[in-house]
Amino acid sequence: MIIDTHCHLDNKQYYEDIDNIIQNALNHNVKGFLIPGADFDDLPQAVKLAEKYDEVFFAVGIHPYDIDKFDEATMEKYVNHPKCIAIGECGLDYFRLPEDEIEKQENIKKQKEVFIAQIEFAKKVKKPLIVHIREASNDSKQILIDYNAKEVGGVLHCYNASEHLLPLSEHNFYFGIGGVLTFKNAKKLVEILPKIPKEKLLIETDAPYLTPHPHRGERNEPYYTVFVAQKMAELLQFDEDEIQKLTTNNAKRLFKEFSSLS
């Protein structure tokens, strides 16, 4: 059994065939799905899917690219839904900062404020975090430690292979491993994977993005977690069944609502 801890099933790319996508995953032993919150506009679709399928859960949050839309009242509206099990994806992303230095610093400041606000919100509602980090490892790590995110823990989504972030495993954080692990240019992630505590490994797709080999160039889907599990098993010298069991148990430990699945 595999749990896809990060798949954007509320994305418009799935609107026409979402039922087939979910059924295909279920047929391949993917038995749990977590839809992260990235843009508030997609939340109604996430709720609709979570209410239709026992195996689907969702999170509420705002992506660093959409910080101007952050509104705690909207978070409050969705967070008490019984299928809302996490806060995020939230975090810091310095990949597309403005070129103007003043605008750049203002954007970084706003990203940090919204990230901190979501950490505090997660602590208030006692739900784990889904954390997005891109080219911002130092600041992200410091904020998570300074604001005691350990209190709720969470997952570093699409873990970027930064060794600097490994100590967050001691702060109740897990590491989301996806299709990037299968890429030919993923040498850094391949090298650092054995250094991640085994009890902190999670599997994700980030579907419809970051499709693993041998399906690169196609739309990603939760069924493709099987290729991530295969590669992880190969690199760690585990049986594939062991990897599935390990990562599923880890997901159930962090996101306790998944414990009802079998």
C-alpha positions as CSV (number, residue, x, y, z in Angstrom):
1,M,0.0,0.0,0.0
2,I,1.2,3.5,-0.9
3,I,0.0,6.9,0.3
4,D,0.6,9.8,-2.0
5,T,1.2,12.6,0.5
6,H,1.1,15.4,-2.1
7,C,-1.0,15.4,-5.2
8,H,-2.9,18.3,-6.7
9,L,-6.0,16.3,-7.7
10,D,-8.0,19.6,-7.6
11,N,-5.9,20.9,-10.6
12,K,-7.9,21.8,-13.7
13,Q,-5.8,19.3,-15.7
14,Y,-7.8,16.5,-14.0
15,Y,-11.3,17.9,-14.2
16,E,-12.4,15.7,-17.1
17,D,-11.0,12.3,-15.9
18,I,-10.4,12.6,-12.2
19,D,-12.5,9.5,-11.3
20,N,-10.4,7.4,-13.7
21,I,-7.2,8.8,-12.2
22,I,-8.2,7.9,-8.7
23,Q,-9.5,4.5,-9.7
24,N,-6.3,3.7,-11.6
25,A,-4.3,4.6,-8.5
26,L,-6.4,2.4,-6.3
27,N,-6.0,-0.5,-8.7
28,H,-2.2,-0.2,-8.3
29,N,-2.3,-0.2,-4.5
30,V,-2.2,3.5,-4.0
31,K,-4.8,3.7,-1.2
32,G,-4.4,7.3,0.2
33,F,-4.2,10.8,-1.3
34,L,-3.5,14.2,0.2
35,I,-4.4,17.3,-1.8
36,P,-2.3,20.2,-0.6
37,G,-3.8,23.7,-0.4
38,A,-1.9,26.0,-2.8
39,D,-4.6,28.4,-4.1
40,F,-7.9,29.1,-2.3
41,D,-9.7,29.0,-5.6
42,D,-9.1,25.2,-5.9
43,L,-10.4,24.4,-2.4
44,P,-14.0,23.7,-3.4
45,Q,-12.8,21.0,-5.8
46,A,-10.6,19.5,-3.1
47,V,-13.5,19.3,-0.7
48,K,-15.7,17.8,-3.3
49,L,-13.2,15.0,-4.0
50,A,-12.5,14.4,-0.3
51,E,-16.3,14.1,0.4
52,K,-16.7,11.6,-2.5
53,Y,-13.7,9.3,-1.7
54,D,-12.8,7.9,1.7
55,E,-9.2,7.7,0.6
56,V,-8.9,11.4,-0.3
57,F,-8.0,14.1,2.2
58,F,-7.0,17.8,1.8
59,A,-5.0,20.6,3.3
60,V,-5.7,24.3,3.5
61,G,-2.9,26.8,2.9
62,I,-1.3,29.3,0.5
63,H,1.7,28.7,-1.8
64,P,4.5,31.3,-1.7
65,Y,3.6,32.4,-5.2
66,D,0.1,33.3,-4.0
67,I,0.9,35.1,-0.8
68,D,-1.2,38.1,-1.8
69,K,-4.3,35.9,-1.5
70,F,-3.6,34.9,2.1
71,D,-6.6,35.3,4.3
72,E,-6.9,33.6,7.6
73,A,-10.7,33.8,7.5
74,T,-10.7,31.5,4.5
75,M,-8.4,29.1,6.3
76,E,-10.9,29.1,9.2
77,K,-13.7,28.3,6.8
78,Y,-12.2,25.1,5.7
79,V,-9.9,23.9,8.5
80,N,-12.6,22.3,10.6
81,H,-13.8,20.1,7.8
82,P,-13.3,16.4,8.9
83,K,-11.2,15.7,5.8
84,C,-8.9,18.7,6.3
85,I,-5.8,17.1,7.9
86,A,-2.9,19.6,7.3
87,I,-1.9,23.2,6.8
88,G,-0.1,24.2,3.6
89,E,1.6,24.0,1.2
90,C,3.3,27.0,2.7
91,G,6.9,28.1,2.9
92,L,9.5,30.1,1.0
93,D,10.4,30.2,-2.7
94,Y,13.2,32.5,-3.8
95,F,13.4,31.1,-7.4
96,R,11.3,33.8,-9.0
97,L,12.0,36.9,-7.0
98,P,11.7,40.4,-8.6
99,E,14.8,41.8,-10.2
100,D,14.4,45.2,-8.5
101,E,16.2,45.0,-5.2
102,I,13.6,46.9,-3.2
103,E,10.8,44.8,-4.6
104,K,12.8,41.7,-4.0
105,Q,13.3,42.4,-0.3
106,E,9.6,43.4,0.1
107,N,8.6,40.0,-1.5
108,I,10.9,38.1,0.8
109,K,9.6,39.9,3.8
110,K,6.0,39.2,2.8
111,Q,6.7,35.5,2.1
112,K,8.2,35.2,5.6
113,E,5.2,36.9,7.2
114,V,2.7,34.6,5.5
115,F,4.8,31.5,6.2
116,I,5.0,32.4,9.9
117,A,1.3,33.2,10.0
118,Q,0.5,29.7,8.7
119,I,2.9,28.1,11.1
120,E,1.1,29.8,14.0
121,F,-2.3,28.9,12.5
122,A,-1.2,25.2,12.3
123,K,-0.2,25.3,16.0
124,K,-3.5,26.8,16.9
125,V,-5.5,24.1,15.1
126,K,-3.0,21.4,15.9
127,K,-2.5,20.1,12.3
128,P,0.9,19.3,10.7
129,L,2.5,21.5,8.0
130,I,3.2,20.9,4.3
131,V,6.3,23.0,3.7
132,H,7.4,24.2,0.2
133,I,11.1,25.2,0.1
134,R,12.9,26.4,-3.1
135,E,16.2,28.1,-3.0
136,A,15.4,29.2,0.6
137,S,16.8,26.5,2.8
138,N,18.5,28.7,5.4
139,D,15.6,31.0,6.0
140,S,13.1,28.2,6.0
141,K,15.0,26.1,8.5
142,Q,15.5,29.0,10.8
143,I,11.8,30.0,10.8
144,L,10.6,26.5,11.4
145,I,12.9,26.3,14.4
146,D,12.4,29.8,15.8
147,Y,8.6,29.5,15.6
148,N,8.6,26.0,17.2
149,A,7.0,24.3,14.2
150,K,8.2,21.1,15.9
151,E,5.0,21.4,18.0
152,V,2.9,20.1,15.0
153,G,5.7,18.8,12.7
154,G,5.1,18.2,9.0
155,V,6.6,17.3,5.7
156,L,9.3,19.1,3.6
157,H,7.4,18.6,0.3
158,C,9.6,17.7,-2.7
159,Y,12.7,17.6,-0.5
160,N,15.4,19.6,-2.3
161,A,18.3,17.4,-1.2
162,S,19.8,20.2,0.9
163,E,21.9,18.7,3.6
164,H,21.3,21.8,5.6
165,L,17.7,20.7,6.1
166,L,18.4,17.2,7.4
167,P,18.5,18.3,11.1
168,L,14.8,19.1,10.8
169,S,14.2,15.4,11.2
170,E,14.9,16.0,14.9
171,H,12.1,18.7,14.8
172,N,9.3,16.3,13.9
173,F,9.7,16.9,10.1
174,Y,9.4,14.3,7.4
175,F,10.9,14.3,3.9
176,G,8.6,14.0,0.8
177,I,10.3,12.1,-2.0
178,G,8.8,12.2,-5.5
179,G,9.5,11.7,-9.1
180,V,12.7,13.8,-9.1
181,L,14.5,10.8,-7.5
182,T,14.1,8.9,-10.8
183,F,15.6,11.7,-12.9
184,K,19.1,11.2,-14.4
185,N,20.3,14.5,-13.1
186,A,19.1,13.8,-9.5
187,K,22.6,12.9,-8.3
188,K,22.4,15.0,-5.2
189,L,19.1,13.6,-4.0
190,V,20.3,10.0,-4.8
191,E,23.4,10.6,-2.6
192,I,21.6,12.2,0.3
193,L,18.6,9.7,0.4
194,P,20.4,7.2,2.6
195,K,21.2,10.0,5.1
196,I,17.5,10.6,5.8
197,P,16.2,8.7,8.8
198,K,14.1,5.9,7.4
199,E,11.3,6.7,9.8
200,K,11.0,10.1,8.2
201,L,10.6,9.1,4.5
202,L,7.3,9.8,2.7
203,I,6.3,9.2,-1.0
204,E,4.6,11.8,-3.1
205,T,4.0,12.7,-6.7
206,D,3.3,16.5,-6.8
207,A,0.9,15.4,-9.6
208,P,0.3,16.7,-12.2
209,Y,4.0,18.0,-12.0
210,L,7.4,16.3,-11.8
211,T,6.4,13.0,-13.5
212,P,8.9,10.2,-12.8
213,H,10.8,8.1,-15.3
214,P,9.7,6.3,-17.4
215,H,6.8,8.7,-17.9
216,R,8.6,12.0,-18.0
217,G,6.9,14.5,-20.3
218,E,3.5,13.1,-19.5
219,R,0.9,14.4,-17.0
220,N,1.8,13.0,-13.6
221,E,-0.7,11.0,-11.5
222,P,-0.8,9.2,-8.1
223,Y,-0.4,5.8,-9.7
224,Y,3.2,6.8,-10.6
225,T,4.2,6.7,-6.9
226,V,5.0,3.0,-7.7
227,F,8.0,4.2,-9.7
228,V,9.2,6.3,-6.9
229,A,8.9,3.4,-4.5
230,Q,10.8,1.1,-6.9
231,K,13.7,3.6,-7.2
232,M,13.7,4.2,-3.4
233,A,13.9,0.5,-2.8
234,E,16.7,0.1,-5.3
235,L,18.8,2.8,-3.7
236,L,18.2,1.8,-0.1
237,Q,18.5,-1.9,-0.9
238,F,15.1,-2.7,0.5
239,D,12.3,-4.9,-1.0
240,E,9.7,-2.7,-2.7
241,D,7.1,-4.1,-0.3
242,E,9.2,-3.0,2.6
243,I,9.4,0.6,1.2
244,Q,5.7,0.7,0.7
245,K,5.0,-0.5,4.3
246,L,7.7,1.9,5.7
247,T,6.5,5.0,4.0
248,T,2.8,4.2,4.6
249,N,3.4,3.7,8.3
250,N,5.3,7.0,8.3
251,A,2.4,8.8,6.6
252,K,0.0,7.4,9.1
253,R,2.2,8.6,12.0
254,L,2.3,12.1,10.7
255,F,-1.2,12.3,9.2
256,K,-3.2,10.3,11.7
257,E,-6.4,10.3,9.7
258,F,-4.7,8.0,7.2
259,S,-4.7,5.3,9.9
260,S,-8.3,4.4,9.0
261,L,-7.1,3.2,5.5
262,S,-6.0,-0.3,4.7
